[in-house]
Amino acid sequence: MKKVIFSFVIGLGMLTQANAFEGDAQAGKAKAAVCAACHGANGISAVDMYPNLAGQHADYIAKQLKAFKSGERKDPVMAPMAMGLSDQDMADLGAYFQDINKGESAASTGGDTSATVAAPAAAPTIVADALAGKALYQNGDKARGITACVDCHGKDGESLVHINPNLAKQHPEYIEKQLKDFKNATRANASMNQVSANLSEADIANLGAYFKDTSAVGEVKNTFAAVTVVKSFAGNVEAGKAKAATCAACHGADGNAAVPMYPSLAGQSETYLIKQLHDFKTAIASNNADGRPDPVMAAMAAPLSEEDIKDLSAYFASQTLKPAASESSEYGHKLYFSGDEKRGVTACIACHSLDGQGMDKAGFPAIAGQNATYVKSQLEKFRESTRANDSNGMMRNIAVRLTDDDISALSQYISAMK
């Protein structure tokens, strides 16, 4: 059964365009003097509540500074610090900290260890288990809807996607605080709020312990691999099957489209399907001013009730996708996993996951095995803004930077994903 995917991305605003300013590490070094009080002279903080910045991705640092400045990410200390920074300042600071080699501790890098903070109130002690954290990091927990952290943060916490933060050797206290803030929704990020809601206090402590020392020894087996997840739906699958007869001409009786210009719906996120049907209805009601304009689908969706929409979505989500035979693309693979930092093209993996199964509750669709012709047409529509029902313009911000060759390669690679 298709697994539910949540991207474990600490502090990442999904599909945000990469930093458009070229950072100057030397200029950043001069500007970083004020940062040393909390983050250490060499980017290794002596105080556990403050994050290490040495070796962190420049794009991630710049994005967080922008979030502090705009108020998107709230912090009484960082907000005033970021307020006076220009975009160039942020790029320079990111470049400087990215270029610093990571150290093992404040002592090993000559960091100032004299800083002190008030001791937190006493709390029940949880004995952290780094090996349990390693198991969760590498394998996730399918039964609880927790994807493996490795999908976005890379082997041993070294992320290959530059808008996803490195987590290796980060202070466990800082990691734990961020996870708790996501869990309590005091730090906002759609994907992280979802996944953190499923983490227990012990999970959080274990992950913190593993991130502190990603060399945790021992063979870790995937103890969750044999778990069978019984997926529940908002709609009635059997009722949806009866209502889906009219959909078969384009999408196939079981949701596997035989005509490449139409999308296969089998195994797609129920959340995503519900939204698309609502958007088709909105388009016809608003004379294409809002929603998702499509002359065929708008007419099909117009008479559907809320119950119909849920039932149809449940039926197609319950089906199994049968990917068509397709040759892959090496260049498409590179774009999918790494994007193109220089052009501000974010890696697709950030929202659509390692295996192309998307993020169900966050509303990001599964795309693996989708018809290449359909994928190509949608990327072109996002690029031209003739499709504009993406949240906060995320897909349009990416697609506008794609060339025809990029789109062809990505479509081919995505279609070949199994």
Phi, psi and omega in degrees: 000142182299131182278150175278129186248134169233131182278122183274082187242105182291113173073017184264125169276112194297138177056037173278139183296150182292161181301126185276351182260139178278121183279148178246109185298321180294318176296322179295324179300317180293323182283344186275000184304318182290338181286338188298330183303323181256323188257002177086150182297333180247022178078008177248109185287137177275349182250122189299334183283348179255140185284148167289139179246346182299126178081000179288151181298133181300318181298320180293316179299313180299321180295319180294321178297320177296321180293321176296318182294319183280343184092358178299321174247120188263131176199124185294336179272311186285330182302308179292331177295319184278340188303323183270003183274137173274170176300324179292320176303315182296318179295320180294316179297318178300316180297320181296308183293326179298325184280349180282132176292137180292140176253171180278329183197172178297322182295321184288343181248008179077022181292157180284115182259012184275345183294141179228152176228157180296139180292137179290161178298147182299140180222159178304134183278130174247124179280111184287144182239104183297326180291323176294323176296322178296319179298318179292321179298315185279325190244342186067196177215096186304320184296332181255009177072029181251116179280162178293133180299331183301335181305320183248334186255002171076169179299132178060026174079014178255102186286136176270348179257117194288348174267357173261130185288148167289142180242349183300135176059023174282152178301127179299326180297321179291314178303313182297319179297318180295319179296321178292322178295320176295317182298321180272000180063023173276347167238123190266126171196119189307312184290315182290326176298322180292309186290324182291334178298336182266357180272136175275169176300322179293320177303314183297316179295320181293319178295319177301318180295321180290319180295332178293323181218090183285004176266015180315125188276164176110148178278123181253119179266152179282094183283353183257355188298327185273359182289130176262122182264124176267110186274134178257155183232152177288329181259178180262115185298314182293320177295322179295324179299317180293322182283344186276000183304320182287341181280340189299328184302323181257321189255358181084149183300327180253016177087006177257104185289133178272341180259118188301337181284347179255146181282145167283136182253349183300129177077003180289155178301128177299319179302315181293316181297318178300315180297318182295319179295320175298318182293325176296318178296318180298321181298314182289328180288332183257012183057043177069015177283332180224176176077212182236099182293133173194118186298327180281307185290328179299317179293323179291321186278335186309315183276359185287136174276171177299321178295318178301315182299315180293319181294315179298316181295320179296318181298308183293324178296333182278350182275167182255127179289139176242090184300138177285152177296131182205141176281140182278177179225123180296319179292321177298321177300316180298315179295319182298316185269332186239343184064206177216097187302319184296328181263002180073027179266112181285143178297137181298332183302334184301324180246332186260001172074168184303320185254013176076015183269003175069196178226103189306300186288336177279350177087011178270127189285155168287136181234348181300131177079005179288152181301128184299321180298319179292314180302315180300315182295323181288321176297321178294321179293320176296319180298321182271357182062023172277346166242124187221032180260023175275142182297125177056025178067022186300311182290325179294322179297329179275311187297329182295343180265357183270138174274171176300320180294320177302312184296318179297316181294316179296317180299318180294316181294314181299318180297328182276351180293139180246000000 
